[in-house]
Amino acid sequence: MASPRVLVTGATGFIGHHLVRALKHRGYWVRGVDLAPPRYGSDAADELHLLDLRRPENGARAAEGVEEIYALAADMGGMGFISAHDASLLRNNLLINVHTLEGARANGVRRFLFASSACVYPEYRQRDPDVRPLREEDAYPAQPQDGYGWEKLVTERLCQAHAQESALEIRIVRLHNVFGPGGAWHGGREKAPAAICRKVALAKLTKDPAVEIWGDGAQTRSFCYIGDCTEGLHRLMRSEYAEPLNLGQDRLVSIDELADMVAAIAGVRIRKRHVDGPQGVRGRNSDNSRLRAILNWEPRVSLEEGLSQTYAWIEEQVRAALAAGRDIG
């Protein structure tokens, strides 16, 4: 059986461009759609359309002639960015998701995977660094910490409503802190692993050991490597499971521990300096029980291995930026 023609929205973003390459490697015909041109190297999609999915007509254009959609497009960033742009994130992402779903329905798309987030989980379940791993049913009663989480939760419900009213088959994945090379590493949209890799690389290359950590460094997270993420997305799309499903690692580490791991990989001694800054919830971890049961699989790349790959790539970017005299602090 021939592989279906697929659309990846957010195709030039971090997860999107990795997913496009993974699908092409599997033999898929892939259309990519994004607002921005390729940012992380050459684009691998068979077609790349630069479209603003906040406009309703572009949702229909994007979905023409495809059988499956991986809906990754989102206005997003790290904790600092999310906490400062609540209204615009809510507006932009709701428009993107509504129009992509309407386009899928109008074009008779068979299957639609929505990239949700662990940000849907309630703040009241994440107040302790030693957090109990979050199960999918823990999303309710709902109380996400910010507008980004509310937008993801609302879109999950919208996906399920579309599935009830049409032949569209829905897949919903709740991503937990995906990281790796080839993504945002400075400027405010980067996530914690990339930010810490940048800071450690600067400490190493400038011989200034001070590394700023937002908050007390005791806040905890689990981190999933990009290769495991794209593998999990494909496996979920090929499954018959239609309810929300966690996709992440279930190994909990503090931000201080993360910084020490990156420093060890870089071969440099650092001095952590804790400063005020957005921290998000105190603890977040993925319960992978359902993931293992549904997909007979779970993420396999260790945090150390993933960080080694990520740090090496970011150090190259930092070295080039310093040589060019660019400010990347």
RAJO-V760456 format. One record per residue. D_FIRST is the distance of its C-alpha to the first C-alpha in Angstrom with 2 decimals. Layout:
((D_FIRST) (D_FIRST))
//
This chain:
((0.00) (3.81) (6.50) (8.90) (12.23) (14.86) (18.65) (20.94) (24.51) (27.28) (25.26) (28.39) (29.89) (29.97) (26.96) (25.06) (25.32) (24.38) (21.26) (20.26) (20.70) (18.79) (15.69) (16.09) (16.47) (13.06) (11.58) (11.67) (13.56) (16.60) (19.61) (22.65) (25.61) (28.97) (32.66) (33.57) (32.56) (31.11) (33.60) (32.35) (31.47) (29.14) (26.25) (22.73) (21.00) (19.75) (22.18) (25.07) (27.11) (30.46) (30.91) (33.25) (31.31) (34.69) (34.89) (33.16) (32.02) (30.07) (27.88) (26.71) (26.37) (24.30) (21.67) (21.21) (17.75) (15.88) (13.81) (15.10) (18.54) (20.16) (23.77) (25.96) (28.61) (32.08) (35.69) (36.64) (38.49) (40.53) (43.07) (45.77) (43.71) (42.41) (45.92) (47.43) (45.01) (44.46) (44.85) (42.78) (39.88) (39.91) (40.08) (37.57) (34.85) (35.26) (34.99) (31.86) (30.13) (31.39) (30.31) (26.81) (26.26) (27.84) (25.67) (22.50) (23.93) (25.17) (21.86) (19.81) (17.88) (15.81) (16.55) (19.59) (20.80) (24.55) (26.32) (29.49) (32.19) (34.53) (37.20) (36.66) (38.57) (42.23) (44.98) (47.04) (44.61) (44.78) (48.51) (48.90) (47.63) (47.05) (44.56) (42.74) (38.97) (37.55) (35.44) (33.16) (35.69) (38.45) (37.57) (39.91) (42.77) (41.66) (43.74) (41.77) (44.17) (43.43) (41.89) (38.69) (38.09) (39.04) (36.64) (33.71) (34.81) (35.30) (31.85) (30.34) (32.22) (31.13) (27.43) (28.13) (30.11) (27.34) (24.99) (27.79) (28.38) (24.94) (21.28) (20.65) (19.30) (21.49) (21.40) (24.79) (25.66) (29.31) (29.63) (32.67) (34.35) (31.64) (33.19) (32.63) (33.36) (32.58) (33.92) (37.15) (40.04) (43.13) (44.41) (43.99) (40.27) (39.59) (39.05) (41.41) (39.83) (39.75) (43.24) (44.67) (43.11) (44.75) (48.07) (48.14) (47.28) (50.15) (52.43) (51.63) (51.93) (55.01) (56.63) (57.22) (56.10) (56.13) (52.76) (52.73) (50.97) (50.79) (52.60) (53.79) (50.64) (50.33) (47.49) (44.31) (40.55) (37.42) (35.26) (31.54) (30.37) (27.86) (25.40) (25.32) (25.03) (21.86) (20.29) (21.45) (20.21) (16.59) (16.99) (18.66) (16.10) (13.43) (16.21) (17.62) (21.06) (22.78) (26.25) (27.69) (27.04) (29.09) (27.64) (30.42) (32.57) (35.24) (37.94) (40.85) (43.05) (45.87) (46.02) (49.01) (47.05) (44.22) (46.84) (48.32) (44.96) (44.35) (47.94) (47.52) (44.40) (46.41) (49.39) (51.80) (54.20) (54.03) (56.38) (54.63) (56.39) (55.47) (55.80) (55.29) (51.87) (49.01) (47.64) (45.36) (45.36) (47.17) (44.29) (40.54) (38.18) (34.76) (34.50) (31.19) (31.52) (28.89) (26.51) (26.78) (26.40) (23.34) (21.30) (23.02) (23.76) (26.42) (27.55) (28.81) (30.52) (34.26) (36.40) (38.44) (35.53) (34.09) (37.58) (38.25) (35.33) (36.30) (40.00) (39.63) (37.76) (40.24) (43.24) (42.14) (42.02) (45.41) (46.97) (45.93) (47.18) (50.50) (50.96) (50.46) (52.87) (50.43) (51.25) (48.43) (50.53))
//
